[in-house]
Amino acid sequence: MAKIWDFASYNLLYLHSPPVGLEHLHCDMKRGFTKARKGEPEVAELLEKDNIYQRIGLLAQKGVWEFHHDCLMLSRRDAVKQVAEIIQLNQEVDLVQERVIKILDNYHNHPILWDKNIIQLSRGDEGFPEPILIHQGSYQFNLYAAIDCIFMEEDGSLNILDLKTGKTGFDKRQGYIYLLAASYLYPNQKAVASFYNLETCQWSEKITASPETLQCILIELSRVSQQHQKLLRLYRNNPADFKKIFPPNPGISCRYCAFNSICEFTVDEAIA
Ligand code: SF4
């Protein structure tokens, strides 16, 4: 059987259509750099530099995993120090160390999974999750849903938990994608999704989805996946048309954009 290259994920959906309220930060050209030009050395270098916030998320996830890997760890008074040593936090830049220590401290004080029946807890560095092959009419694509944690609620339903860091809000669409994945992975079990921010110690509400909602998200993912492949093909055949295929949206988003040093459309924040 031929390999399926078409794919969808929450990240791809986010890059195509921003969550409500963040439209002003959306720029298609950013997606062009990230997805179509990631193989170019100067783009690859910028992508590598931009991963500081991903690094914080990864180490936070590893830390939570370590707290639960050794069942006595959470009860140790020096648990934060121990976990920081295991994840080699001292090898990170200062900003990462500061934020992750605070996260570990928060988690040690509020170990939200302490009394939960954990079915699956990811360490965060396992690489790409196994894709789920989705058929939508005659179209097929791989769905990638990296699940941080699954635990069982008291009523027997599964809670697909996503651990967050940083200030970004919770996007319900991501919860729906987890529930769509769960409907394939655990077809006979009820499931809810939720988010927990390890820095602010905030839980989201529990997210549920009707079969109609799951169908809608599946159709949307299929549309985004097809659109993405179409634009990548267009760019491969016409690299000179980069700015037409991935139009820029200069403005306040340029300030936070990893590509502002190489983008000809970047604007100064004062002008934006
Ligand atoms: S610098 Fe501005 S216009 Fe250029 S890719 Fe980034 S956000 Fe878009």
Residues whose N, C-alpha, C, O or C-beta is under 5 A from the ligand:
A	BS01	SF4	C27 M29 K30 P248 N249 P250 S253 C254 C257 F259 N260 C263 F265 T266
